Amino acid sequence: MRVVVVLFISLLVAPAVFDQSTAAFMQSVVYTCPMHPEVQSSRPRKCPKCGMKLVRQKPEPVVEPTASNQPSAQTGRAIEVVKQAEEYTCSMHPDIRTTSPGICPKCGMTLVPVTPAIADDFNLKFECSPRAPRANEKIRLHFTFFNPKSGAQVKDFYVTHDKLFHLFIVSEDLSEFQHIHPTLESDGSFTIETVLPVAGNYKIYSDIYPHDGAPQVLQQHLTTASYENDLAASMPHLIPDTSLTRIVDGMKIDLKLEPAEIIAGQPVVLKYHLTDAKSGEPVRNLVPYLGAWGHTLILSEDQADYVHSHPEETVPETADKSKLRGGPDATFNAFFPRPGNYRIWTQFQRSDKLTTVSFTVKADRLH
């Protein structure tokens, strides 16, 4: 069974009759994720699965009266009215969101209705010590989150994929990539130490799930000391890969795209096949990494679009993870919202070695 972290709003259809004198008619506004159309909301927010902004759906056409649905020629016409229902989640696994009541795919508990108290992005205070970090020197990052309504500091967060906080650090030219996990301090803030390997501009992505909010990704910028390159020179100049095969850490990693040509705005499946680089045998000794068989982050060349995806192949919740082994295939759902070049980073864990492989692809316009 596929386990996904999603937020759903189910749509219940109920007939209603309106008098002809009523101006226009009522329709519900529905926002959905371009990558995950099953994610729906009555308010603009970010997709809890990939972090993309939900977009407004076009209104469905009005159902004109017919002999079967018209109450009478004198009383008016019948149209369909869309009504928003509850979201449902698991009390043990709040990252699970579904369209309707059911059973949690992780633990089997009955799902309960829930709606985030705050749909807006939370506020983030980001600090770096030293304030002017130097390349190849250790730095300490400090994160404090605040409720956008009350201004109070947020101290309670849900665990998603084994961690309270997923932090991505990516250089502006997309050559450097880190996926790390800050530590929760006693005062409710998060800290972590890391090193920026080269001088330049960096973007910081804070992927969190506050108790009173929805899953979200907050962005900050960080520049190393004495970095003087002009903006144009520091921008990435990605060239799509002609080969989607890499040999990394003793593994041959083949990526197949379905469809082979990426069209902006349309779903794409990333299919990875892993073999041992020396023997050519399929890799079957992957171990779960953060509760999944792999992780993928996709960024557009300008870093305006962010997609965080996990494999369709799920790690059994109740199994002894120390004994589980996976591979050689991993399948990720992806989405490239605009035409242009994108960088894909995918991570797999084999024994005690975490492997990161990257590919550059191009999304074309629909033609």
N, C-alpha and C positions, 0 to 999 in steps of 0.2 A: 504493500500500500504506500502511495506516495505521501510524504509528509511535507507540507509547505507552510511557511509563515505568511499568512495572508489576512487581509481585512475585508470582510464582505458585508454588503447590505443586500438583503433579498428584496425582490420586487413582487408585491402581491397585487394581482389585478382584480379590481372590483368595479362593477358597472354602476353608473350614476346617471341621473336625468337632469338636464339643465333647461331652463326656460329659454325661449328664443330671444327674449329681450336681454339676456346676459351678454355682456360685451366679451367677445373672444371666448376662451375656455381655459380651464386650469390644466397645467402639466407640471409634473415634478421635474426638478433639475437633478441630473445624475452625473457624477464625475467618475471616471474610470481610468485605469492604468493602461497605457498603450501596449505595454509588454505583457501585463497580466489582466486581461479583460474581465476576469472573474472578480477582480478587486473593484468594488464600487462604493461610493459614498454620496451622501446628499450635500456634502460641503467640500470645497477645494482643500486638499491636503496632500501629503506624500504617500506613495505606495509603501506599505510596511514590508513588502517583500524585496523591492529593489531600490527604494528611495526616490524614484522618479515622481515628478509632480503629476497628479491626476488631471485629466483634461475633461472638459465638459462634453457630454454626448449630445449629438444632435437630437432634437425632439422627435419622437415617433409621430408619424402622420395621424391625424384625427380619423377615427373610424366613423365614416359617414353613415347616416341612418339607412337601414334597409328594412325590408318587410319583416325580417326576423328580430331586429333589435330596436325598432322604433315603437315606443309605447302607444303613441297615437299621433295623428297629424296635427292635433290641436295643442298637445302638451309640450312638444319640442322634440329634441333628438337625444339619443343615448350615445355617450362616448365613454371610453375607458379611462379611468383615473388611476394613476400609479401611486401606490401608497408605500412609504418607507417602513420597513420592519426592523427588528432588532438585529444586532450582530451577536454572534455566539462564540464563546471561547471556553477553554478548559481551565478550571480553577488551579490545576497543577501545572499546566503548560500555557501560560497566557499569550505566548507567541502564536498559538493556534487560533485562527479566525475563520469562520465558515459562514455560508449564506443561510443556513437553516439549522434547527436543532439536530443533534446527532451524537455520535460517540467520538471521543478524542482518539486520533489514529496512533498516538504515542502510548497512552495508558489505559484506554478503554472507558474512562469516566464519561458521564453524561455532560454534554456541553451546556453552558448556562448563558443567558443573554447578558450582553455588556456593551456599553458605549463609552468611548474615551471621554473623560471629563473635559479635557482640553485638546482640541484638534490642532491648535497653532503650534508653530515651532517654539521650542524652549530657548531661553537665552543662555549664552555661554560666555564665561569669563576665562580667557586663555592666557596663560603666562609661560614664558620661557626663561630659564636661568642657565647661563647668563643671558641678558636681554639681547645682546648682539652675539649670537652663536658663531663659532668658527667651524669650518669644515674639518672633519676628522677629530673633533674634540667632543667629549661627553657633554650632553646637555640634559636638563631636567625639565619636563613639561608638566604643567599643572592645569587641571580642568575643573571648573566649578559651574554647575548648571542651576538655572533659576526659573521658577514658575513665571510664565509670561503674563499671567493675570494678577497674581498677588505679589510677585517680586521675591517671594520666599525661596531660600535655597532648597533644591531638590536633593534628597538623600536616599530615595528608594527607587530602584531600577529592577527591571525584569532581566532574567538571564536569557540570552538568545545564542544558540549554538555554543553552549558551555561557558559563555563569558558575559559579564555585565557590559563590557565596553569593547567594541572593535574599532581600532584606530588605524587609519590608512594615511601614510605619508608619501606623497608623490612629488617629485621634482617637476618644475614647470615644463621642462623639455621632455618629460615622461621617460627619462632614462633611469631614474632611481625610484624604487618601490619598497615600501615596508608595510607589513600587516602585523601589528603588535597589539598588546592588550594591557592598558593601564591598570594599576592597582587601586582599589577602593580604600581610602583612608578613613580614620575614625570620625572625621568631621564631615564625611559625605562627599568630599572631593576626590579626584583621581590624580595619580601621579605616575610618571614613567621616565626612565632614563634611556637615551638612545644616542646615536651619532649620525650626523648628516655627512655622508661620505664625500660630497663635492660641494663647492661653493655655488650659490645660486638661490633662486626663488623656489619655495616649496608650498604645496597646498596640503592642509591638514583636514582630514575627514573624520569627524566624530560620529560613529554609528552607535546610537543608544536607544533604549526603550524606557522612558520614565513611567512610573506607576500610574500617574494621572493623565498621561498623554498617549500618543501613538508612536510607533517606531519611526525614527527620523535620523537624518544625516545632516550635521551642522558643519559648516566649512569655515576655515580660518587660513590666513596666509602667514608665512614665516620666511625671512630673508637672512642669509648668512652675512656676517660682517665683511666689509671691504669688497662687496660684490658690486662691480661697476659696469657690467654689460648693459647695453641699451635694451629696451623692451623687445624690439624686433629680433635682436640677435638671440635672446633667451627663449623665444617662442619655439615650440617643437616644429619640426619639419618631417613629419612621418612619411615613410614610403611603404606602401602595402607589400607584404611578403609575397614572393613568387612561389615559395615552398612553405607548406604548413607542416613541416617536420623539423623536430629539434632533437638533439641528443644532449641530455642534461643529467648529471649525477648518475651516469651509468644506465639511464633509461632512454629509449627511443620513443618519443612522444609524437604521435600523428594526430593532427586535427582535421576533421572532415566537417564541412559546413553543409547544412541542408535547409534551404536550397543552396547550391554552390555559389550563386550570385546573391549577395546581400542587397536587399531593397529597403531603403529607409522607410520606417514606419510599419514594417511587416515582421512578424516573428521569425526567428532563426534558431536552429538547433545546433549546438556545438557538440560534436561527438569526438571524444578522445579515445585513442587506443594506445595502450602502453605495452612495450616489449622490452626485454633485457637487451641492452646494446651489444653485448658480447655474444650471448647464446641465441638471441632471436626468439627466445621463449616468451610467451605472454607473461606479464607481471601479474601475479595473483597474491602478492603479499603486501598490498596497501593496508595501512591501519587507519582507523578513524582519526580525523583531524578536526577538532572542535565540533564533534558530533556529526560529522559528515564525511563522505569519501573524497571531498575536495571542496575548494572554494574558488570562485571566479569573480574578478572585478574588471569592469569595462569602463573606460573613460574616452570621451571624445577628444579630439586633438586640442581643443581649447579648454578642456576640462569642465565644460558646461553641463555635460550629460554624464550621469553616474549610474551604473547598474551593478548590483551585487547579487550573484546567483549561486545556487547550490545544486548538486546533482539530483537527477530524478531517482537514482538508485539510493535508497535510504538505509541508514544504519538502524538495526532493530533496537528499540528503546530499552527493552528488558534484558537483552543479551549481555553476556560478559564481554565488554568491549576489548579487554586485553587479549581475548582469544579470537576476535573477529578478524577476517582478512578479506580484502576486496580486490577488484581489478578483473580483467585488464581494461575494462571499458567504463567510461563515465560520460554521462549525457547531461548537458546544461541547456536550459532555455534562455535565450538572449533576445535583445531588442536594440536596434540602432535607430534612434528617433529622427535623426537628420542626415542628409547626405554628407559625406566626408570621411576622413580617416579616423580610425579608432585603435586604441591599444587594449589588448586583452592580457590580463595576468591570471594564470590558474595555478593553484597550489595543490600538491599531493604529498602525503606522508608515507614513506616507505621505511619500515623499521624505525630508527631514531633520526632519520634524515628527512627534513622538510624541503621539498623541491618546488621552486617557482619557475614556471616557463611563461614566456610572453610571445605574443604574435601581434602583427599589425595588419588590419584588414580595412577594406574600403566599402562603404555603403553608397550605393548608387541611387539616383532618383528613379521613380517609377517611370518606365518607358514602354 
